[in-house]
Amino acid sequence: MKRLTALAFALAATLAAVPAFAQDTLAKIKEKGVLTVGVKNDYKPWGFLDPSGKIVGLEIDLAQEVASKIGVKLEMVPVIAANRIEFLRQGRIDMILATLGDTQDRRKQIGMIEPNYYAGATNVLAPKSAGLKKWEDLKGRKVCAVQGAYYNRRVSQMYSPEMVVFPSVPDGLNALLGNNCVAFLFDDTLIVSTLSGGDPKWANYEMPLVSEDPQLWAIGVRLDDLDGAFGKLIKDMSVDWHKSGKLLALETKWGIKQSPYLIETNKKLKAGS
């Protein structure tokens, strides 16, 4: 009897020591009446500050949809690449919706919701006067790039530009502005952000090509939530966002060039319904 009592106390103590977020996250969100989401506030048009100081953007619209579906208020916590995963694991936020690339290393730390809601891809920023229409137009021409970018080798092998590699993004962009190359090769999400930022020095520049080689983005949840009620809710919503064309419509709303990944996933899910 004493042994059973001791075991009962030990179990109670263990349960008391378990962090609150290890319990049913969806139930706790409903109980507190707030969904807390880690978002970007400096990455236009996915998450940025409007003139009034309010955080808006494509990802903010998605976060609001999740909160509305659950029937709670949305609380946004600005995050950066260096802290967003830790914020989630510490329970400071309930999920990440902040241009989070889906990688195998990150999958060991947090849950990645599928289907992925977006994908960055490879493209170029170029002056309109360059007249670029297709990737093959880069052959033999100087293209600025950033050292270590995973797509440099692929583009070099497929389209044979003369790559001019720089240590950082600002260096590459400055070289482009200085006419040291015909285009700047990078992730299309950064290019869109640059072009939509309202800076007059980019007024005569464009992203002229069809984006290639997509890098998937995922909504991040804690590993314990991935196969639980909260993870299932977001998975189902992601399927619906794709199938209904919601994500494609949001691209149009925020002035984003349509993603081949979204077009393909929309067709695939509609065909399978």
VOMARTI-770207 format. One line per field, with one value per residue: residue number from 1; x, y negated, z of N, C-alpha, C in turn. Coordinates in nm, 2 decimals. Example, Ala and Ser with C-alpha at 12.3 -4.5 7.8 and 13.67 -1.06 7.14 Angstrom:
BEGIN
pos <- (1,2)
nX <- (1.32,1.28)
nY <- (0.57,0.22)
nZ <- (0.78,0.71)
caX <- (1.23,1.37)
caY <- (0.45,0.11)
caZ <- (0.78,0.71)
cX <- (1.32,1.29)
cY <- (0.33,0.00)
cZ <- (0.78,0.79)
This chain:
BEGIN
pos <- (1,2,3,4,5,6,7,8,9,10,11,12,13,14,15,16,17,18,19,20,21,22,23,24,25,26,27,28,29,30,31,32,33,34,35,36,37,38,39,40,41,42,43,44,45,46,47,48,49,50,51,52,53,54,55,56,57,58,59,60,61,62,63,64,65,66,67,68,69,70,71,72,73,74,75,76,77,78,79,80,81,82,83,84,85,86,87,88,89,90,91,92,93,94,95,96,97,98,99,100,101,102,103,104,105,106,107,108,109,110,111,112,113,114,115,116,117,118,119,120,121,122,123,124,125,126,127,128,129,130,131,132,133,134,135,136,137,138,139,140,141,142,143,144,145,146,147,148,149,150,151,152,153,154,155,156,157,158,159,160,161,162,163,164,165,166,167,168,169,170,171,172,173,174,175,176,177,178,179,180,181,182,183,184,185,186,187,188,189,190,191,192,193,194,195,196,197,198,199,200,201,202,203,204,205,206,207,208,209,210,211,212,213,214,215,216,217,218,219,220,221,222,223,224,225,226,227,228,229,230,231,232,233,234,235,236,237,238,239,240,241,242,243,244,245,246,247,248,249,250,251,252,253,254,255,256,257,258,259,260,261,262,263,264,265,266,267,268,269,270,271,272,273)
nX <- (0.08,0.19,0.39,0.24,0.11,0.34,0.42,0.20,0.22,0.46,0.40,0.22,0.38,0.55,0.37,0.30,0.53,0.55,0.56,0.31,0.24,0.27,0.04,-0.29,-0.27,-0.45,-0.68,-0.60,-0.55,-0.81,-0.91,-0.77,-0.84,-0.68,-0.47,-0.13,0.11,0.41,0.55,0.68,0.79,0.92,0.94,0.83,0.60,0.50,0.50,0.48,0.52,0.26,0.18,0.06,0.18,0.08,0.10,0.09,0.01,0.06,0.11,0.01,-0.26,-0.32,-0.26,-0.46,-0.68,-0.65,-0.68,-0.95,-1.08,-1.05,-1.18,-1.08,-0.89,-0.62,-0.28,0.01,0.36,0.65,0.92,1.25,1.48,1.67,1.55,1.29,1.23,1.32,1.15,0.91,0.95,0.99,0.74,0.65,0.52,0.25,0.26,0.46,0.46,0.63,0.79,0.93,1.17,1.14,1.32,1.53,1.68,1.55,1.31,1.38,1.36,1.12,0.76,0.66,0.41,0.22,0.02,0.29,0.26,0.37,0.63,0.96,1.17,1.41,1.52,1.58,1.68,1.66,1.75,1.49,1.57,1.74,1.61,1.55,1.39,1.38,1.54,1.76,1.86,2.06,2.30,2.65,2.66,2.73,2.64,2.54,2.58,2.54,2.78,2.79,2.52,2.27,2.16,2.34,2.52,2.35,2.22,2.44,2.53,2.31,2.25,2.47,2.58,2.81,2.93,2.94,3.05,2.96,3.02,2.79,2.44,2.38,2.62,2.60,2.36,2.44,2.64,2.49,2.33,2.54,2.59,2.76,2.68,2.44,2.22,2.08,2.11,1.89,1.68,1.34,1.15,1.29,1.35,1.10,1.02,1.21,1.14,0.89,0.91,0.90,1.12,1.28,1.50,1.48,1.29,1.31,1.36,1.30,1.15,1.20,1.18,1.05,1.00,1.22,1.31,1.19,1.19,1.05,0.82,0.70,0.44,0.52,0.49,0.50,0.67,0.52,0.26,0.22,0.09,-0.14,-0.45,-0.43,-0.23,-0.36,-0.58,-0.46,-0.33,-0.55,-0.66,-0.46,-0.47,-0.72,-0.67,-0.50,-0.66,-0.89,-0.80,-0.73,-0.47,-0.36,-0.52,-0.45,-0.19,-0.24,-0.37,-0.17,0.01,0.20,0.40,0.27,0.32,0.48,0.47,0.24,0.04,0.07,0.02,-0.24,-0.38,-0.32,-0.44,-0.71,-0.77,-0.75,-0.97)
nY <- (0.12,-0.12,-0.14,-0.17,-0.42,-0.58,-0.56,-0.68,-0.95,-1.01,-0.99,-1.20,-1.42,-1.41,-1.47,-1.72,-1.85,-1.86,-2.07,-2.32,-2.34,-2.08,-1.95,-1.92,-2.12,-2.26,-2.26,-2.42,-2.66,-2.73,-2.76,-2.98,-3.16,-3.28,-3.27,-3.24,-3.35,-3.32,-3.56,-3.73,-4.07,-4.22,-4.15,-4.20,-4.10,-3.92,-3.94,-4.24,-4.58,-4.81,-5.16,-5.25,-5.11,-4.86,-4.50,-4.34,-4.13,-3.84,-3.60,-3.68,-3.70,-3.43,-3.34,-3.47,-3.35,-3.09,-3.15,-3.25,-3.02,-2.86,-3.01,-3.22,-3.50,-3.66,-3.67,-3.83,-3.76,-3.91,-3.75,-3.63,-3.46,-3.35,-3.31,-3.20,-2.92,-2.84,-3.00,-2.87,-2.61,-2.67,-2.73,-2.99,-3.08,-2.95,-2.85,-2.87,-3.10,-3.22,-3.26,-3.01,-2.78,-2.44,-2.20,-1.90,-1.90,-2.08,-1.95,-1.76,-1.91,-2.05,-2.02,-2.00,-2.13,-1.97,-1.97,-2.18,-2.53,-2.72,-2.82,-2.92,-3.02,-3.00,-3.29,-3.59,-3.93,-4.20,-4.48,-4.64,-4.71,-4.51,-4.32,-4.05,-3.74,-3.46,-3.18,-3.09,-3.32,-3.42,-3.31,-3.32,-3.58,-3.82,-3.74,-3.84,-3.69,-3.53,-3.41,-3.07,-3.02,-2.78,-2.74,-2.83,-2.66,-2.49,-2.67,-2.77,-2.53,-2.47,-2.69,-2.84,-3.11,-3.38,-3.37,-3.60,-3.62,-3.73,-3.81,-3.88,-3.96,-4.25,-4.34,-4.20,-4.32,-4.59,-4.57,-4.50,-4.73,-4.90,-4.83,-4.61,-4.36,-4.17,-4.07,-3.98,-3.69,-3.51,-3.40,-3.41,-3.52,-3.72,-3.89,-3.98,-4.11,-4.32,-4.46,-4.54,-4.72,-4.99,-5.15,-5.39,-5.34,-5.10,-5.11,-5.08,-4.81,-4.45,-4.12,-3.90,-3.64,-3.30,-3.15,-2.90,-2.57,-2.52,-2.60,-2.46,-2.60,-2.59,-2.57,-2.59,-2.37,-2.24,-1.93,-1.75,-1.83,-1.78,-1.54,-1.56,-1.71,-1.99,-2.00,-1.85,-2.01,-2.23,-2.11,-2.02,-2.27,-2.37,-2.20,-2.28,-2.55,-2.53,-2.37,-2.52,-2.74,-2.96,-3.04,-3.11,-3.32,-3.50,-3.56,-3.72,-3.93,-4.04,-4.12,-3.94,-3.75,-3.47,-3.15,-2.87,-2.63,-2.66,-2.67,-2.41,-2.24,-2.31,-2.22,-1.95,-1.87,-1.93,-1.76,-1.52,-1.52)
nZ <- (0.00,0.09,-0.10,-0.34,-0.29,-0.28,-0.54,-0.67,-0.58,-0.69,-0.96,-0.98,-0.92,-1.14,-1.35,-1.28,-1.33,-1.61,-1.89,-1.96,-2.23,-2.33,-2.30,-2.44,-2.70,-2.87,-2.71,-2.50,-2.63,-2.70,-2.44,-2.33,-2.51,-2.71,-2.99,-3.03,-3.25,-3.42,-3.63,-3.92,-3.93,-4.11,-4.37,-4.64,-4.90,-4.70,-4.42,-4.26,-4.15,-4.18,-4.28,-4.05,-3.85,-3.80,-3.82,-4.12,-4.41,-4.63,-4.49,-4.24,-4.30,-4.32,-4.07,-3.92,-4.03,-3.92,-3.64,-3.65,-3.73,-3.51,-3.33,-3.17,-3.05,-3.23,-3.16,-3.23,-3.25,-3.32,-3.50,-3.57,-3.79,-3.62,-3.37,-3.39,-3.38,-3.13,-2.97,-3.02,-2.92,-2.66,-2.58,-2.60,-2.82,-3.02,-3.28,-3.58,-3.84,-4.06,-4.30,-4.30,-4.39,-4.50,-4.38,-4.34,-4.11,-3.94,-3.91,-3.72,-3.49,-3.47,-3.57,-3.90,-4.10,-4.35,-4.64,-4.76,-4.73,-4.90,-5.12,-5.17,-5.45,-5.72,-5.89,-6.08,-6.03,-6.23,-6.45,-6.64,-6.89,-6.97,-7.10,-7.04,-7.10,-7.08,-6.91,-7.05,-7.17,-7.01,-7.07,-7.10,-7.00,-6.75,-6.42,-6.10,-5.78,-5.46,-5.24,-5.16,-5.19,-5.26,-5.51,-5.70,-5.83,-5.98,-6.16,-6.30,-6.42,-6.58,-6.74,-6.80,-6.73,-6.67,-6.37,-6.10,-5.80,-5.47,-5.12,-4.97,-4.96,-4.98,-5.11,-5.35,-5.46,-5.48,-5.67,-5.89,-5.92,-5.98,-6.24,-6.29,-6.35,-6.53,-6.40,-6.08,-5.90,-5.69,-5.41,-5.50,-5.32,-5.18,-5.38,-5.47,-5.24,-5.24,-5.47,-5.41,-5.21,-5.23,-5.28,-5.47,-5.62,-5.73,-5.93,-6.20,-6.24,-6.25,-6.19,-6.41,-6.50,-6.51,-6.20,-6.06,-5.93,-5.65,-5.30,-5.03,-4.79,-4.45,-4.21,-3.87,-3.60,-3.26,-3.20,-3.06,-3.12,-3.39,-3.48,-3.34,-3.22,-3.28,-3.48,-3.68,-3.74,-3.86,-4.07,-4.22,-4.29,-4.45,-4.67,-4.77,-4.82,-5.04,-5.23,-5.26,-5.39,-5.24,-5.15,-5.39,-5.45,-5.25,-5.32,-5.54,-5.42,-5.27,-5.45,-5.56,-5.78,-5.94,-5.79,-5.92,-5.77,-5.61,-5.81,-5.92,-5.70,-5.63,-5.86,-5.84,-5.60,-5.64,-5.85,-5.72,-5.55)
caX <- (0.00,0.28,0.45,0.14,0.10,0.46,0.42,0.10,0.28,0.57,0.34,0.16,0.49,0.60,0.28,0.30,0.65,0.54,0.52,0.17,0.22,0.27,-0.10,-0.36,-0.25,-0.58,-0.77,-0.54,-0.57,-0.95,-0.93,-0.71,-0.90,-0.58,-0.37,-0.01,0.18,0.54,0.54,0.78,0.73,1.01,0.96,0.72,0.47,0.45,0.47,0.55,0.45,0.20,0.21,0.01,0.25,0.02,0.16,0.00,0.08,0.00,0.12,-0.07,-0.39,-0.33,-0.26,-0.59,-0.78,-0.64,-0.75,-1.09,-1.13,-1.06,-1.28,-1.01,-0.81,-0.48,-0.17,0.13,0.49,0.76,1.03,1.35,1.53,1.76,1.48,1.16,1.22,1.33,1.02,0.81,0.99,0.98,0.60,0.62,0.43,0.18,0.30,0.54,0.41,0.73,0.88,1.01,1.20,1.12,1.45,1.53,1.74,1.45,1.21,1.42,1.33,0.97,0.68,0.63,0.28,0.21,0.10,0.35,0.17,0.43,0.77,1.04,1.23,1.52,1.49,1.68,1.64,1.74,1.70,1.40,1.64,1.82,1.52,1.55,1.26,1.39,1.66,1.87,1.91,2.17,2.42,2.76,2.64,2.76,2.52,2.58,2.53,2.59,2.86,2.73,2.38,2.26,2.12,2.44,2.57,2.25,2.20,2.57,2.53,2.20,2.23,2.61,2.62,2.94,2.89,3.02,3.01,2.99,3.00,2.67,2.33,2.40,2.73,2.55,2.27,2.51,2.71,2.38,2.30,2.66,2.60,2.86,2.62,2.31,2.11,2.12,2.05,1.86,1.55,1.24,1.08,1.36,1.34,0.96,1.02,1.29,1.07,0.76,0.94,0.88,1.25,1.28,1.62,1.44,1.17,1.33,1.40,1.20,1.18,1.15,1.18,0.96,1.08,1.25,1.38,1.13,1.22,0.92,0.80,0.60,0.39,0.58,0.43,0.58,0.66,0.40,0.14,0.21,-0.01,-0.25,-0.57,-0.39,-0.16,-0.45,-0.66,-0.38,-0.31,-0.67,-0.67,-0.36,-0.52,-0.83,-0.61,-0.45,-0.76,-0.99,-0.74,-0.71,-0.33,-0.34,-0.59,-0.37,-0.08,-0.29,-0.40,-0.04,0.10,0.31,0.40,0.22,0.42,0.45,0.44,0.09,-0.04,0.08,-0.05,-0.39,-0.43,-0.31,-0.54,-0.84,-0.78,-0.77,-1.09)
caY <- (0.00,-0.24,-0.15,-0.23,-0.56,-0.65,-0.57,-0.78,-1.08,-1.03,-1.02,-1.33,-1.51,-1.41,-1.54,-1.86,-1.91,-1.86,-2.20,-2.33,-2.32,-1.94,-1.91,-1.94,-2.26,-2.32,-2.29,-2.53,-2.78,-2.77,-2.80,-3.11,-3.25,-3.35,-3.19,-3.31,-3.30,-3.39,-3.61,-3.83,-4.20,-4.29,-4.07,-4.24,-4.12,-3.81,-4.00,-4.37,-4.69,-4.91,-5.29,-5.27,-5.03,-4.73,-4.39,-4.28,-4.05,-3.72,-3.51,-3.74,-3.66,-3.29,-3.33,-3.52,-3.24,-2.98,-3.20,-3.26,-2.88,-2.81,-3.10,-3.29,-3.62,-3.64,-3.75,-3.81,-3.78,-3.92,-3.66,-3.63,-3.32,-3.30,-3.28,-3.15,-2.78,-2.83,-3.05,-2.76,-2.50,-2.71,-2.76,-3.13,-3.09,-2.82,-2.80,-2.96,-3.13,-3.32,-3.22,-2.90,-2.67,-2.31,-2.12,-1.78,-1.93,-2.15,-1.85,-1.69,-1.99,-2.09,-1.96,-2.08,-2.10,-1.94,-2.02,-2.31,-2.64,-2.81,-2.78,-3.02,-2.96,-3.08,-3.38,-3.70,-4.07,-4.26,-4.60,-4.61,-4.73,-4.39,-4.24,-3.90,-3.67,-3.32,-3.16,-3.08,-3.45,-3.45,-3.24,-3.40,-3.71,-3.83,-3.74,-3.85,-3.59,-3.53,-3.30,-2.96,-2.99,-2.64,-2.73,-2.89,-2.55,-2.45,-2.77,-2.76,-2.41,-2.46,-2.81,-2.89,-3.25,-3.41,-3.40,-3.70,-3.59,-3.82,-3.75,-3.91,-4.02,-4.39,-4.35,-4.16,-4.42,-4.71,-4.54,-4.51,-4.88,-4.96,-4.77,-4.51,-4.23,-4.19,-4.03,-3.93,-3.56,-3.48,-3.35,-3.51,-3.60,-3.84,-3.98,-4.04,-4.20,-4.43,-4.53,-4.60,-4.80,-5.13,-5.22,-5.44,-5.29,-4.97,-5.14,-5.03,-4.67,-4.35,-3.98,-3.87,-3.50,-3.20,-3.09,-2.75,-2.50,-2.57,-2.56,-2.46,-2.67,-2.52,-2.62,-2.50,-2.34,-2.16,-1.79,-1.68,-1.87,-1.75,-1.44,-1.59,-1.79,-2.12,-1.98,-1.80,-2.12,-2.32,-2.03,-2.03,-2.40,-2.39,-2.13,-2.36,-2.67,-2.49,-2.32,-2.62,-2.85,-3.07,-3.08,-3.18,-3.45,-3.58,-3.61,-3.83,-4.04,-4.10,-4.16,-3.84,-3.67,-3.34,-3.05,-2.74,-2.53,-2.68,-2.63,-2.27,-2.18,-2.34,-2.13,-1.81,-1.84,-1.94,-1.64,-1.41,-1.53)
caZ <- (0.00,0.09,-0.23,-0.44,-0.25,-0.32,-0.69,-0.70,-0.55,-0.79,-1.09,-0.97,-0.93,-1.28,-1.44,-1.25,-1.39,-1.75,-1.93,-1.99,-2.37,-2.36,-2.29,-2.57,-2.74,-2.92,-2.60,-2.42,-2.71,-2.68,-2.30,-2.31,-2.61,-2.79,-3.07,-3.04,-3.37,-3.45,-3.76,-3.96,-3.95,-4.19,-4.49,-4.73,-4.84,-4.62,-4.29,-4.25,-4.09,-4.27,-4.23,-3.91,-3.75,-3.79,-3.90,-4.22,-4.51,-4.67,-4.38,-4.14,-4.33,-4.29,-3.92,-3.88,-4.06,-3.82,-3.52,-3.67,-3.74,-3.37,-3.26,-3.07,-3.10,-3.28,-3.10,-3.32,-3.19,-3.43,-3.48,-3.68,-3.81,-3.51,-3.25,-3.40,-3.34,-2.98,-2.92,-3.03,-2.83,-2.52,-2.55,-2.61,-2.93,-3.05,-3.41,-3.66,-3.97,-4.08,-4.41,-4.25,-4.49,-4.45,-4.40,-4.26,-3.98,-3.86,-3.88,-3.60,-3.38,-3.47,-3.67,-4.02,-4.15,-4.49,-4.75,-4.74,-4.78,-4.99,-5.16,-5.24,-5.56,-5.78,-6.00,-6.09,-6.03,-6.35,-6.51,-6.75,-7.02,-7.01,-7.19,-7.02,-7.12,-7.05,-6.84,-7.15,-7.20,-6.92,-7.12,-7.13,-6.95,-6.60,-6.32,-5.97,-5.69,-5.32,-5.21,-5.08,-5.23,-5.31,-5.65,-5.79,-5.91,-6.07,-6.26,-6.38,-6.51,-6.68,-6.83,-6.84,-6.72,-6.61,-6.23,-6.03,-5.66,-5.36,-4.99,-4.91,-5.05,-5.02,-5.21,-5.48,-5.51,-5.51,-5.79,-5.99,-5.93,-6.05,-6.38,-6.29,-6.40,-6.60,-6.32,-5.95,-5.88,-5.55,-5.39,-5.55,-5.22,-5.15,-5.50,-5.46,-5.13,-5.28,-5.57,-5.35,-5.09,-5.26,-5.29,-5.61,-5.70,-5.80,-6.01,-6.34,-6.23,-6.25,-6.18,-6.55,-6.54,-6.44,-6.09,-6.07,-5.81,-5.53,-5.16,-4.96,-4.66,-4.37,-4.08,-3.77,-3.47,-3.17,-3.25,-2.99,-3.18,-3.53,-3.51,-3.24,-3.27,-3.33,-3.61,-3.78,-3.78,-3.95,-4.20,-4.30,-4.34,-4.55,-4.78,-4.82,-4.88,-5.18,-5.31,-5.29,-5.46,-5.14,-5.16,-5.52,-5.44,-5.16,-5.40,-5.62,-5.33,-5.22,-5.57,-5.57,-5.90,-5.90,-5.76,-5.98,-5.66,-5.57,-5.92,-5.93,-5.58,-5.65,-5.96,-5.79,-5.49,-5.70,-5.93,-5.63,-5.47)
cX <- (0.09,0.35,0.36,0.12,0.22,0.46,0.32,0.15,0.39,0.51,0.28,0.26,0.54,0.50,0.28,0.42,0.65,0.49,0.38,0.15,0.22,0.13,-0.16,-0.36,-0.38,-0.67,-0.73,-0.56,-0.72,-0.98,-0.88,-0.77,-0.81,-0.49,-0.25,0.08,0.30,0.54,0.66,0.71,0.82,1.04,0.83,0.72,0.41,0.42,0.55,0.46,0.39,0.23,0.16,0.08,0.19,0.09,0.06,0.08,0.01,0.00,0.03,-0.22,-0.42,-0.34,-0.40,-0.70,-0.77,-0.71,-0.90,-1.15,-1.15,-1.16,-1.21,-0.94,-0.67,-0.39,-0.05,0.26,0.59,0.88,1.13,1.40,1.60,1.68,1.34,1.14,1.23,1.20,0.91,0.83,0.97,0.83,0.56,0.52,0.37,0.22,0.39,0.48,0.50,0.83,0.98,1.04,1.19,1.24,1.45,1.59,1.63,1.34,1.25,1.38,1.18,0.90,0.65,0.50,0.28,0.06,0.16,0.27,0.23,0.57,0.84,1.10,1.34,1.47,1.60,1.61,1.73,1.67,1.60,1.47,1.72,1.74,1.53,1.41,1.27,1.53,1.78,1.93,2.03,2.30,2.53,2.76,2.68,2.64,2.58,2.51,2.59,2.66,2.79,2.58,2.36,2.23,2.22,2.49,2.47,2.23,2.32,2.57,2.43,2.20,2.36,2.63,2.76,2.91,2.99,2.98,3.05,2.96,2.87,2.57,2.35,2.51,2.68,2.45,2.34,2.59,2.61,2.35,2.42,2.69,2.72,2.81,2.49,2.19,2.17,2.04,2.02,1.73,1.44,1.16,1.15,1.35,1.20,0.96,1.10,1.21,0.94,0.79,0.93,1.01,1.26,1.40,1.59,1.33,1.19,1.39,1.28,1.25,1.13,1.13,1.08,1.05,1.10,1.30,1.32,1.19,1.10,0.93,0.69,0.56,0.46,0.50,0.53,0.57,0.55,0.27,0.12,0.10,-0.13,-0.36,-0.53,-0.32,-0.26,-0.54,-0.58,-0.35,-0.43,-0.69,-0.58,-0.41,-0.63,-0.78,-0.56,-0.57,-0.86,-0.93,-0.71,-0.57,-0.30,-0.40,-0.51,-0.25,-0.12,-0.31,-0.27,0.06,0.22,0.29,0.36,0.32,0.38,0.41,0.29,0.00,-0.05,0.00,-0.20,-0.45,-0.43,-0.42,-0.69,-0.87,-0.81,-0.89,-1.21)
cY <- (-0.13,-0.26,-0.21,-0.38,-0.64,-0.67,-0.67,-0.92,-1.11,-1.07,-1.16,-1.44,-1.53,-1.49,-1.69,-1.93,-1.92,-2.00,-2.20,-2.30,-2.17,-1.88,-1.94,-2.09,-2.33,-2.35,-2.41,-2.66,-2.83,-2.82,-2.94,-3.21,-3.33,-3.24,-3.28,-3.26,-3.39,-3.43,-3.70,-3.97,-4.29,-4.23,-4.09,-4.15,-4.01,-3.85,-4.13,-4.47,-4.79,-5.05,-5.32,-5.20,-4.89,-4.62,-4.34,-4.20,-3.92,-3.62,-3.55,-3.70,-3.52,-3.27,-3.37,-3.42,-3.13,-3.03,-3.20,-3.12,-2.83,-2.89,-3.18,-3.42,-3.58,-3.73,-3.72,-3.85,-3.79,-3.83,-3.68,-3.48,-3.27,-3.26,-3.21,-3.00,-2.76,-2.89,-2.94,-2.65,-2.54,-2.74,-2.91,-3.17,-2.95,-2.76,-2.91,-2.98,-3.25,-3.28,-3.11,-2.79,-2.54,-2.22,-2.00,-1.81,-2.00,-2.05,-1.76,-1.77,-2.03,-2.01,-2.05,-2.04,-2.08,-1.93,-2.16,-2.42,-2.73,-2.76,-2.90,-2.95,-3.05,-3.17,-3.49,-3.83,-4.13,-4.39,-4.56,-4.62,-4.61,-4.30,-4.09,-3.84,-3.52,-3.29,-3.14,-3.21,-3.49,-3.39,-3.34,-3.54,-3.71,-3.83,-3.74,-3.75,-3.60,-3.40,-3.20,-2.94,-2.86,-2.63,-2.78,-2.78,-2.51,-2.54,-2.78,-2.65,-2.41,-2.57,-2.88,-3.04,-3.26,-3.46,-3.50,-3.69,-3.69,-3.76,-3.78,-3.96,-4.16,-4.41,-4.31,-4.26,-4.55,-4.69,-4.55,-4.65,-4.95,-4.90,-4.68,-4.37,-4.26,-4.15,-3.98,-3.80,-3.54,-3.42,-3.46,-3.58,-3.72,-3.94,-4.05,-4.14,-4.33,-4.52,-4.60,-4.69,-4.95,-5.22,-5.26,-5.39,-5.16,-4.99,-5.08,-4.88,-4.58,-4.21,-3.92,-3.73,-3.42,-3.14,-2.94,-2.70,-2.55,-2.51,-2.57,-2.53,-2.59,-2.60,-2.53,-2.49,-2.26,-2.01,-1.72,-1.72,-1.83,-1.65,-1.46,-1.67,-1.92,-2.10,-1.93,-1.92,-2.21,-2.24,-2.04,-2.16,-2.43,-2.32,-2.22,-2.49,-2.64,-2.46,-2.43,-2.74,-2.97,-3.12,-3.16,-3.32,-3.55,-3.64,-3.73,-3.95,-4.11,-4.13,-4.07,-3.76,-3.53,-3.23,-2.92,-2.63,-2.54,-2.63,-2.48,-2.20,-2.20,-2.24,-1.98,-1.78,-1.85,-1.81,-1.52,-1.41,-1.46)
cZ <- (0.00,-0.04,-0.34,-0.41,-0.30,-0.47,-0.74,-0.69,-0.66,-0.93,-1.09,-0.99,-1.07,-1.37,-1.41,-1.31,-1.54,-1.79,-1.98,-2.14,-2.42,-2.36,-2.43,-2.60,-2.79,-2.81,-2.52,-2.49,-2.69,-2.54,-2.28,-2.40,-2.70,-2.86,-3.08,-3.15,-3.39,-3.60,-3.79,-3.97,-4.03,-4.32,-4.58,-4.85,-4.76,-4.48,-4.27,-4.19,-4.19,-4.21,-4.09,-3.81,-3.73,-3.87,-3.99,-4.32,-4.54,-4.56,-4.26,-4.17,-4.30,-4.14,-3.87,-3.91,-3.96,-3.69,-3.53,-3.67,-3.60,-3.29,-3.15,-3.13,-3.14,-3.21,-3.18,-3.24,-3.30,-3.39,-3.59,-3.69,-3.69,-3.38,-3.26,-3.36,-3.19,-2.91,-2.92,-2.93,-2.69,-2.48,-2.55,-2.72,-2.96,-3.18,-3.48,-3.80,-4.02,-4.18,-4.37,-4.35,-4.43,-4.48,-4.30,-4.12,-3.89,-3.83,-3.76,-3.47,-3.36,-3.58,-3.78,-4.09,-4.30,-4.52,-4.71,-4.80,-4.88,-5.03,-5.22,-5.36,-5.62,-5.89,-6.00,-6.08,-6.14,-6.39,-6.62,-6.88,-7.06,-7.10,-7.17,-7.03,-7.07,-6.99,-6.93,-7.19,-7.12,-6.97,-7.16,-7.08,-6.80,-6.51,-6.18,-5.88,-5.56,-5.30,-5.12,-5.11,-5.30,-5.46,-5.75,-5.89,-6.02,-6.19,-6.35,-6.47,-6.62,-6.78,-6.86,-6.84,-6.67,-6.46,-6.16,-5.88,-5.56,-5.23,-4.93,-5.01,-5.08,-5.12,-5.35,-5.54,-5.55,-5.64,-5.91,-6.02,-6.00,-6.19,-6.39,-6.34,-6.46,-6.51,-6.18,-5.92,-5.73,-5.54,-5.43,-5.45,-5.18,-5.26,-5.50,-5.35,-5.16,-5.37,-5.51,-5.24,-5.11,-5.28,-5.44,-5.69,-5.77,-5.90,-6.15,-6.34,-6.22,-6.22,-6.31,-6.58,-6.46,-6.33,-6.10,-5.94,-5.68,-5.40,-5.08,-4.82,-4.59,-4.25,-3.98,-3.65,-3.38,-3.22,-3.19,-3.05,-3.32,-3.56,-3.41,-3.31,-3.34,-3.47,-3.71,-3.83,-3.89,-4.08,-4.28,-4.36,-4.46,-4.68,-4.85,-4.88,-5.02,-5.27,-5.36,-5.37,-5.37,-5.15,-5.28,-5.52,-5.35,-5.23,-5.48,-5.54,-5.29,-5.33,-5.59,-5.70,-5.87,-5.90,-5.84,-5.88,-5.63,-5.69,-5.93,-5.82,-5.59,-5.75,-5.91,-5.69,-5.55,-5.78,-5.84,-5.54,-5.53)
